[in-house]
Amino acid sequence: MRYDIIGDIHGCYDEFKTLTVQLGYDWSSGLPLHPNRTLAFVGDLTDRGPQSLAVIQVVADLVKAKKAVYVPGNHCDKLYRYFLGRNVMVAHGLETTVAELDELTPKERNHIAATFRKLYENNPLYATLDDGNLVIAHAGIRADLIGRTDKKVKTFVLYGDITGQKHPDGSPVRRNWAKKYKGKATIVYGHTPVKQPYIVNNTYNIDTGCVFGGALTALRYPEMELVSVPSSMPYVEEKFRELELD
């Protein structure tokens, strides 16, 4: 199977469409389809960008048709809890998705909520593909965690190797787990915006910060070719942060 793995979209629907067209996908059916390749998404479909609901619908339809692979990100997890009626803070990007929801009729809102809940509930925390040679996980995964699905693994794949400390803007400090990765599987992930794809020890961070004015990036597997399209969003320098090196 040949995959085109796409980094954090965060509601940047136009860039997503441009990228998939550049990758050779045909949208004439209303969905991006390719005769011999499959899209894969590393989570964080929504929040901060202008068209989160459109991204949800396309990805959900692709996954339902078995034309894509999806794993959730921390923003996906938060939106899922919001749809369940849990007490979540409508901030840090969720407010943009909620604003879109508030424009819908009750019937439309119920439809998108049900669509997203089903997408979240029916897909794995991380995906092991190509007979174990490829793993996609939103914030990455250590080699010793592959095969597990316990709470510790969920925290890691959604939030990364967090230290418990916070940056001045409230975001968590994360260790650079990839620097110590020695596993055999190729790990493809996102979560932490980087100015250029970050490649180390057979791991690829492809979240090039589209929603912060960077780019939307795909990794073609098994070719290991990177393809990016520029963002239409304003550039926010401080969102591109180096990981801790320990």
Secondary structure, 3 states (H helix, E strand, C coil): CCEEEECCCCCCHHHHHHHHHHCCCECCCCCCECCCCEEEECCCCCCCCCCHHHHHHHHHHHHHCCCEEECCCHHHHHHHHHHCCCCCCCCCCHHHHHHHHHCCCHHHHHHHHHHHHHHHHCCCCCEEEHHHCEEECCCCCCHHHCCCCCHHHHHHHHHCEEEEEECCCCCEEEECHHHHCCCCCEEEECCCCCCCCEEECCEEECCCEHHHCCEEEEEEECCCEEEEEECCCCCCHHHCCCCECC
